[in-house]
Amino acid sequence: MIIMGSSVGYSMKVHIDCVPCMMRRVIFQSRLVNNGRETESVTAALKAYADNLPKETNSARLATIVHAHSYKALGVKDPYLELKIEADKVAEKYVSMSERHVLDSDDEIRAAMKVSVIGNIMDFGSGIAIEDPKEFDELFDSLWEQEIVLDDTDLIKETIDKGNSIVYIFDNCGESQFDKILIRALKRRGKRVVGVVRGEPILNDVTYEDALRIGLDKELDKLITTGVFAIGLDADNIGDELRDEIDNASIVITKGMANYESLSDVQWNTPVAFILRAKCTPVANSLGVGLGTNVIKLQR
């Protein structure tokens, strides 16, 4: 059962810092398209932000509205497609090495979660992560040295083992290659894993087509979509199939800031694990961690 609007101890609301961050992303995607409609895209996004800010408090829902207007003005369905394909290719080079690290570790789930959170730096156009997939090559070794500042891994493992089914909500292309490693670790633990991707192209997030391109469907017991154009997961518009999977899961594992932002003011009877890098000040503050730190957080 999903309960809307209930307090969960922390919440990701729209903050004044969201203005430059969101507009930076709009400019980035408008230049990616490069079809001479940058001004129209930015104008539409700014107007949508100003019109909806007084009545929308959740940052992910407001961002969804803003990007819908930008995409419409650009006249392009998937501005990030080529970048997503390149990110998947870059990340794929590190999957075998990372999986060996997990298999050799004393705690597979903990190691796989760290691999998964490392991949969350692949977030283009935000100005707070990498701007080009090739930058990941230069950073990969140093990412292994970073700690998990807020780490609920032990609690998450206990929760995982309370049932058989897990819902796994994906985030960005590129990082989804590393999600395969965590999914494999969960399946070795005897778990059924249901993957959830975006219903329509939005930012550099994984869609059904993106998932098929990298064989993500073959890693999962079931692959479904959110069914809508939305930043993160729109809890007001969950189809019956996804609702049933969430209700019957031992845990929902979500990747990235967008899923955190969209679900931080939603309370489910099913516990939720947030695996992310805190790439902006409002998100970092809401979690009580420093900017640019890694987080594995359980929300009961």
C-alpha positions as a Markdown table, in Angstrom:
| # | Residue | x | y | z |
|---|---|---|---|---|
| 1 | Met | 0.0 | 0.0 | 0.0 |
| 2 | Ile | 1.3 | 3.5 | -0.9 |
| 3 | Ile | 0.5 | 6.4 | 1.4 |
| 4 | Met | 1.0 | 9.8 | -0.1 |
| 5 | Gly | 2.2 | 12.9 | 1.7 |
| 6 | Ser | 3.3 | 11.2 | 4.9 |
| 7 | Ser | 6.4 | 12.3 | 6.8 |
| 8 | Val | 9.5 | 10.1 | 6.5 |
| 9 | Gly | 11.9 | 12.1 | 8.5 |
| 10 | Tyr | 13.4 | 14.0 | 5.6 |
| 11 | Ser | 12.1 | 15.5 | 2.4 |
| 12 | Met | 13.5 | 16.9 | -0.8 |
| 13 | Lys | 11.6 | 20.1 | -1.5 |
| 14 | Val | 12.2 | 22.7 | -4.2 |
| 15 | His | 15.1 | 25.0 | -3.1 |
| 16 | Ile | 16.3 | 28.3 | -4.6 |
| 17 | Asp | 19.5 | 26.5 | -5.6 |
| 18 | Cys | 17.3 | 24.3 | -8.0 |
| 19 | Val | 17.0 | 27.3 | -10.4 |
| 20 | Pro | 20.5 | 27.5 | -11.8 |
| 21 | Cys | 20.9 | 23.7 | -11.6 |
| 22 | Met | 17.7 | 23.1 | -13.7 |
| 23 | Met | 18.5 | 25.8 | -16.2 |
| 24 | Arg | 22.1 | 24.5 | -16.6 |
| 25 | Arg | 20.6 | 21.2 | -17.6 |
| 26 | Val | 18.1 | 22.8 | -20.0 |
| 27 | Ile | 21.0 | 24.7 | -21.7 |
| 28 | Phe | 23.1 | 21.5 | -21.9 |
| 29 | Gln | 20.4 | 19.5 | -23.6 |
| 30 | Ser | 19.5 | 22.3 | -25.9 |
| 31 | Arg | 23.1 | 22.5 | -27.1 |
| 32 | Leu | 23.2 | 18.7 | -27.4 |
| 33 | Val | 20.4 | 18.9 | -30.0 |
| 34 | Asn | 22.0 | 21.9 | -31.7 |
| 35 | Asn | 19.0 | 22.6 | -34.0 |
| 36 | Gly | 18.9 | 26.4 | -33.5 |
| 37 | Arg | 16.1 | 26.3 | -30.9 |
| 38 | Glu | 18.1 | 26.9 | -27.8 |
| 39 | Thr | 16.4 | 30.2 | -27.1 |
| 40 | Glu | 12.9 | 28.7 | -27.5 |
| 41 | Ser | 13.9 | 25.8 | -25.2 |
| 42 | Val | 15.3 | 28.0 | -22.4 |
| 43 | Thr | 12.4 | 30.5 | -22.7 |
| 44 | Ala | 9.8 | 27.7 | -22.4 |
| 45 | Ala | 11.7 | 26.1 | -19.4 |
| 46 | Leu | 12.0 | 29.4 | -17.6 |
| 47 | Lys | 8.3 | 30.2 | -18.1 |
| 48 | Ala | 7.3 | 26.7 | -16.9 |
| 49 | Tyr | 9.4 | 27.1 | -13.8 |
| 50 | Ala | 8.0 | 30.5 | -12.9 |
| 51 | Asp | 4.4 | 29.4 | -13.6 |
| 52 | Asn | 4.6 | 26.2 | -11.5 |
| 53 | Leu | 6.9 | 27.1 | -8.7 |
| 54 | Pro | 4.1 | 28.6 | -6.5 |
| 55 | Lys | 2.1 | 25.4 | -6.6 |
| 56 | Glu | 4.7 | 22.6 | -6.8 |
| 57 | Thr | 6.9 | 21.9 | -3.9 |
| 58 | Asn | 8.7 | 18.7 | -4.9 |
| 59 | Ser | 11.9 | 19.3 | -6.9 |
| 60 | Ala | 11.5 | 16.2 | -9.1 |
| 61 | Arg | 7.9 | 17.0 | -10.1 |
| 62 | Leu | 8.8 | 20.6 | -10.9 |
| 63 | Ala | 11.8 | 19.4 | -13.0 |
| 64 | Thr | 9.5 | 17.1 | -14.9 |
| 65 | Ile | 7.3 | 20.0 | -15.9 |
| 66 | Val | 10.2 | 22.2 | -16.9 |
| 67 | His | 11.9 | 19.5 | -19.0 |
| 68 | Ala | 8.6 | 18.6 | -20.7 |
| 69 | His | 8.4 | 22.2 | -22.0 |
| 70 | Ser | 12.0 | 22.2 | -23.0 |
| 71 | Tyr | 11.6 | 19.0 | -25.0 |
| 72 | Lys | 8.5 | 20.3 | -26.7 |
| 73 | Ala | 10.3 | 23.5 | -27.7 |
| 74 | Leu | 13.2 | 21.5 | -29.0 |
| 75 | Gly | 11.0 | 19.2 | -31.0 |
| 76 | Val | 13.2 | 16.2 | -30.1 |
| 77 | Lys | 12.1 | 13.1 | -28.2 |
| 78 | Asp | 15.5 | 11.9 | -26.8 |
| 79 | Pro | 18.2 | 14.7 | -26.8 |
| 80 | Tyr | 20.6 | 12.5 | -24.8 |
| 81 | Leu | 20.4 | 9.3 | -27.0 |
| 82 | Glu | 23.9 | 9.5 | -28.5 |
| 83 | Leu | 25.4 | 10.4 | -25.1 |
| 84 | Lys | 23.6 | 7.5 | -23.4 |
| 85 | Ile | 24.9 | 5.0 | -26.0 |
| 86 | Glu | 28.5 | 6.3 | -25.4 |
| 87 | Ala | 28.1 | 6.2 | -21.6 |
| 88 | Asp | 27.0 | 2.5 | -21.8 |
| 89 | Lys | 30.1 | 1.7 | -24.0 |
| 90 | Val | 32.5 | 3.5 | -21.6 |
| 91 | Ala | 31.0 | 1.8 | -18.5 |
| 92 | Glu | 31.0 | -1.6 | -20.1 |
| 93 | Lys | 34.8 | -1.7 | -20.1 |
| 94 | Tyr | 34.8 | -1.8 | -16.3 |
| 95 | Val | 32.1 | -4.3 | -15.6 |
| 96 | Ser | 34.3 | -7.5 | -15.7 |
| 97 | Met | 36.9 | -5.9 | -13.5 |
| 98 | Ser | 34.3 | -4.6 | -11.0 |
| 99 | Glu | 32.6 | -7.9 | -10.8 |
| 100 | Arg | 35.8 | -9.7 | -10.0 |
| 101 | His | 36.3 | -7.3 | -7.2 |
| 102 | Val | 32.9 | -8.1 | -5.9 |
| 103 | Leu | 33.3 | -11.9 | -6.2 |
| 104 | Asp | 36.7 | -11.7 | -4.4 |
| 105 | Ser | 35.3 | -9.6 | -1.5 |
| 106 | Asp | 34.2 | -11.0 | 1.9 |
| 107 | Asp | 30.8 | -9.2 | 1.5 |
| 108 | Glu | 29.4 | -9.4 | -2.0 |
| 109 | Ile | 26.3 | -7.2 | -1.4 |
| 110 | Arg | 28.3 | -4.5 | 0.3 |
| 111 | Ala | 31.0 | -4.5 | -2.5 |
| 112 | Ala | 28.3 | -4.6 | -5.2 |
| 113 | Met | 26.5 | -1.6 | -3.7 |
| 114 | Lys | 29.7 | 0.4 | -3.7 |
| 115 | Val | 30.2 | -0.5 | -7.4 |
| 116 | Ser | 26.6 | 0.7 | -8.0 |
| 117 | Val | 27.0 | 4.0 | -6.2 |
| 118 | Ile | 30.3 | 4.7 | -8.1 |
| 119 | Gly | 28.4 | 4.6 | -11.3 |
| 120 | Asn | 26.1 | 7.3 | -10.2 |
| 121 | Ile | 28.7 | 9.9 | -11.1 |
| 122 | Met | 27.7 | 9.4 | -14.8 |
| 123 | Asp | 25.1 | 12.2 | -14.8 |
| 124 | Phe | 25.6 | 14.6 | -17.7 |
| 125 | Gly | 24.6 | 18.2 | -17.9 |
| 126 | Ser | 24.2 | 18.8 | -14.2 |
| 127 | Gly | 27.5 | 20.7 | -13.8 |
| 128 | Ile | 28.1 | 18.6 | -10.6 |
| 129 | Ala | 29.2 | 15.3 | -12.1 |
| 130 | Ile | 31.0 | 14.5 | -15.3 |
| 131 | Glu | 30.1 | 16.2 | -18.6 |
| 132 | Asp | 31.4 | 13.6 | -21.0 |
| 133 | Pro | 31.5 | 9.8 | -20.6 |
| 134 | Lys | 35.2 | 9.8 | -21.5 |
| 135 | Glu | 35.9 | 11.6 | -18.2 |
| 136 | Phe | 34.9 | 8.4 | -16.4 |
| 137 | Asp | 38.1 | 6.7 | -17.6 |
| 138 | Glu | 40.2 | 9.3 | -15.7 |
| 139 | Leu | 38.2 | 9.0 | -12.5 |
| 140 | Phe | 37.5 | 5.3 | -12.1 |
| 141 | Asp | 40.5 | 4.3 | -10.0 |
| 142 | Ser | 40.0 | 7.2 | -7.6 |
| 143 | Leu | 36.3 | 6.4 | -7.1 |
| 144 | Trp | 37.2 | 3.1 | -5.5 |
| 145 | Glu | 39.0 | 5.0 | -2.7 |
| 146 | Gln | 35.9 | 7.1 | -1.8 |
| 147 | Glu | 34.0 | 6.1 | 1.3 |
| 148 | Ile | 30.2 | 5.6 | 1.8 |
| 149 | Val | 29.6 | 8.5 | 4.2 |
| 150 | Leu | 26.0 | 7.4 | 5.1 |
| 151 | Asp | 26.0 | 3.6 | 5.0 |
| 152 | Asp | 22.9 | 1.5 | 5.9 |
| 153 | Thr | 24.2 | -1.6 | 4.0 |
| 154 | Asp | 23.9 | -3.9 | 7.0 |
| 155 | Leu | 20.2 | -2.9 | 7.5 |
| 156 | Ile | 19.5 | -3.2 | 3.8 |
| 157 | Lys | 20.9 | -6.7 | 3.8 |
| 158 | Glu | 18.7 | -7.7 | 6.7 |
| 159 | Thr | 15.7 | -6.2 | 4.9 |
| 160 | Ile | 16.5 | -8.0 | 1.6 |
| 161 | Asp | 16.5 | -11.3 | 3.3 |
| 162 | Lys | 13.0 | -10.8 | 4.8 |
| 163 | Gly | 11.4 | -11.7 | 1.5 |
| 164 | Asn | 12.1 | -13.2 | -2.0 |
| 165 | Ser | 11.3 | -10.3 | -4.3 |
| 166 | Ile | 13.1 | -7.0 | -4.9 |
| 167 | Val | 12.1 | -4.0 | -7.0 |
| 168 | Tyr | 15.1 | -2.2 | -8.5 |
| 169 | Ile | 14.5 | 1.3 | -9.9 |
| 170 | Phe | 17.2 | 2.4 | -12.4 |
| 171 | Asp | 18.6 | 5.8 | -13.0 |
| 172 | Asn | 21.2 | 6.8 | -15.6 |
| 173 | Cys | 22.6 | 5.0 | -18.7 |
| 174 | Gly | 26.2 | 4.1 | -18.1 |
| 175 | Glu | 25.7 | 3.5 | -14.4 |
| 176 | Ser | 23.1 | 0.8 | -15.3 |
| 177 | Gln | 26.1 | -1.3 | -16.5 |
| 178 | Phe | 27.3 | -1.4 | -12.9 |
| 179 | Asp | 23.8 | -2.1 | -11.6 |
| 180 | Lys | 24.1 | -5.5 | -13.4 |
| 181 | Ile | 26.7 | -6.4 | -10.8 |
| 182 | Leu | 24.5 | -5.7 | -7.9 |
| 183 | Ile | 21.6 | -7.5 | -9.5 |
| 184 | Arg | 23.8 | -10.6 | -10.1 |
| 185 | Ala | 24.8 | -10.5 | -6.4 |
| 186 | Leu | 21.1 | -10.3 | -5.3 |
| 187 | Lys | 20.2 | -13.2 | -7.6 |
| 188 | Arg | 23.1 | -15.3 | -6.2 |
| 189 | Arg | 21.4 | -14.6 | -2.9 |
| 190 | Gly | 18.3 | -16.3 | -4.3 |
| 191 | Lys | 16.3 | -13.2 | -4.9 |
| 192 | Arg | 13.8 | -12.4 | -7.7 |
| 193 | Val | 14.6 | -9.0 | -9.1 |
| 194 | Val | 12.1 | -6.8 | -11.0 |
| 195 | Gly | 13.7 | -3.8 | -12.8 |
| 196 | Val | 11.9 | -0.5 | -13.4 |
| 197 | Val | 13.0 | 1.9 | -16.1 |
| 198 | Arg | 11.5 | 5.3 | -17.3 |
| 199 | Gly | 8.4 | 5.2 | -19.4 |
| 200 | Glu | 9.7 | 7.7 | -21.9 |
| 201 | Pro | 13.1 | 9.3 | -22.6 |
| 202 | Ile | 14.0 | 11.9 | -20.1 |
| 203 | Leu | 17.5 | 13.2 | -19.4 |
| 204 | Asn | 20.1 | 10.4 | -19.6 |
| 205 | Asp | 17.9 | 8.0 | -17.7 |
| 206 | Val | 17.4 | 4.4 | -18.8 |
| 207 | Thr | 14.3 | 3.6 | -20.9 |
| 208 | Tyr | 13.0 | 0.2 | -22.0 |
| 209 | Glu | 14.9 | 0.6 | -25.3 |
| 210 | Asp | 18.1 | 1.5 | -23.5 |
| 211 | Ala | 17.8 | -1.5 | -21.2 |
| 212 | Leu | 17.4 | -3.9 | -24.2 |
| 213 | Arg | 20.4 | -2.4 | -25.9 |
| 214 | Ile | 22.7 | -3.4 | -23.1 |
| 215 | Gly | 21.0 | -6.7 | -22.2 |
| 216 | Leu | 19.7 | -5.5 | -18.9 |
| 217 | Asp | 16.5 | -7.5 | -19.5 |
| 218 | Lys | 18.5 | -10.7 | -19.4 |
| 219 | Glu | 19.8 | -9.9 | -15.9 |
| 220 | Leu | 16.3 | -9.5 | -14.5 |
| 221 | Asp | 13.4 | -11.7 | -13.7 |
| 222 | Lys | 11.1 | -9.0 | -15.0 |
| 223 | Leu | 11.5 | -5.6 | -16.7 |
| 224 | Ile | 8.7 | -3.0 | -16.5 |
| 225 | Thr | 8.5 | 0.8 | -17.1 |
| 226 | Thr | 7.1 | 3.6 | -15.1 |
| 227 | Gly | 4.8 | 4.2 | -18.0 |
| 228 | Val | 5.1 | 8.0 | -18.0 |
| 229 | Phe | 7.5 | 10.9 | -18.7 |
| 230 | Ala | 8.8 | 11.8 | -15.3 |
| 231 | Ile | 12.0 | 12.7 | -13.4 |
| 232 | Gly | 12.4 | 9.8 | -11.0 |
| 233 | Leu | 9.2 | 7.9 | -10.1 |
| 234 | Asp | 5.9 | 9.6 | -10.1 |
| 235 | Ala | 4.2 | 7.9 | -7.2 |
| 236 | Asp | 0.8 | 9.4 | -8.2 |
| 237 | Asn | 0.9 | 7.6 | -11.5 |
| 238 | Ile | 2.0 | 4.1 | -10.8 |
| 239 | Gly | 0.3 | 1.4 | -12.9 |
| 240 | Asp | -1.3 | -1.7 | -11.2 |
| 241 | Glu | 1.6 | -4.0 | -12.3 |
| 242 | Leu | 4.3 | -1.8 | -10.7 |
| 243 | Arg | 2.1 | -1.1 | -7.6 |
| 244 | Asp | 1.6 | -4.9 | -7.0 |
| 245 | Glu | 5.4 | -5.5 | -7.4 |
| 246 | Ile | 6.2 | -2.8 | -4.8 |
| 247 | Asp | 3.5 | -4.0 | -2.4 |
| 248 | Asn | 4.9 | -7.6 | -2.5 |
| 249 | Ala | 8.6 | -6.8 | -2.4 |
| 250 | Ser | 10.8 | -7.1 | 0.6 |
| 251 | Ile | 12.5 | -3.8 | -0.5 |
| 252 | Val | 12.6 | -1.3 | -3.2 |
| 253 | Ile | 16.2 | -0.3 | -4.3 |
| 254 | Thr | 16.4 | 3.0 | -6.0 |
| 255 | Lys | 19.4 | 4.6 | -7.8 |
| 256 | Gly | 20.3 | 8.2 | -8.0 |
| 257 | Met | 19.1 | 11.6 | -6.9 |
| 258 | Ala | 16.0 | 11.8 | -9.1 |
| 259 | Asn | 14.5 | 8.8 | -7.5 |
| 260 | Tyr | 15.4 | 10.1 | -4.1 |
| 261 | Glu | 13.9 | 13.5 | -4.9 |
| 262 | Ser | 10.7 | 12.1 | -6.2 |
| 263 | Leu | 10.2 | 9.6 | -3.4 |
| 264 | Ser | 11.4 | 11.4 | -0.3 |
| 265 | Asp | 7.9 | 12.7 | 0.5 |
| 266 | Val | 6.2 | 9.3 | -0.1 |
| 267 | Gln | 5.8 | 6.7 | 2.5 |
| 268 | Trp | 5.4 | 3.0 | 1.4 |
| 269 | Asn | 4.8 | 0.0 | 3.6 |
| 270 | Thr | 7.7 | -1.5 | 1.7 |
| 271 | Pro | 11.1 | -0.2 | 2.8 |
| 272 | Val | 13.1 | 1.8 | 0.3 |
| 273 | Ala | 16.9 | 1.9 | -0.2 |
| 274 | Phe | 18.4 | 5.0 | -1.8 |
| 275 | Ile | 21.8 | 4.5 | -3.4 |
| 276 | Leu | 23.2 | 7.8 | -4.7 |
| 277 | Arg | 25.9 | 10.4 | -4.8 |
| 278 | Ala | 24.8 | 13.7 | -3.2 |
| 279 | Lys | 25.6 | 15.9 | -6.2 |
| 280 | Cys | 23.8 | 19.0 | -5.1 |
| 281 | Thr | 23.6 | 21.0 | -1.9 |
| 282 | Pro | 19.8 | 20.6 | -1.3 |
| 283 | Val | 20.0 | 16.8 | -1.6 |
| 284 | Ala | 23.2 | 16.7 | 0.5 |
| 285 | Asn | 21.5 | 18.9 | 3.2 |
| 286 | Ser | 18.3 | 16.8 | 3.3 |
| 287 | Leu | 20.4 | 13.7 | 3.9 |
| 288 | Gly | 22.8 | 15.4 | 6.4 |
| 289 | Val | 25.9 | 14.7 | 4.3 |
| 290 | Gly | 28.6 | 16.7 | 2.5 |
| 291 | Leu | 28.3 | 17.6 | -1.1 |
| 292 | Gly | 29.8 | 15.0 | -3.5 |
| 293 | Thr | 29.6 | 12.1 | -1.0 |
| 294 | Asn | 28.2 | 8.6 | -1.5 |
| 295 | Val | 25.1 | 7.5 | 0.3 |
| 296 | Ile | 23.4 | 4.1 | 0.9 |
| 297 | Lys | 20.3 | 5.0 | 2.9 |
| 298 | Leu | 17.4 | 2.8 | 4.1 |
| 299 | Gln | 14.0 | 4.4 | 4.6 |
| 300 | Arg | 11.8 | 2.0 | 6.5 |
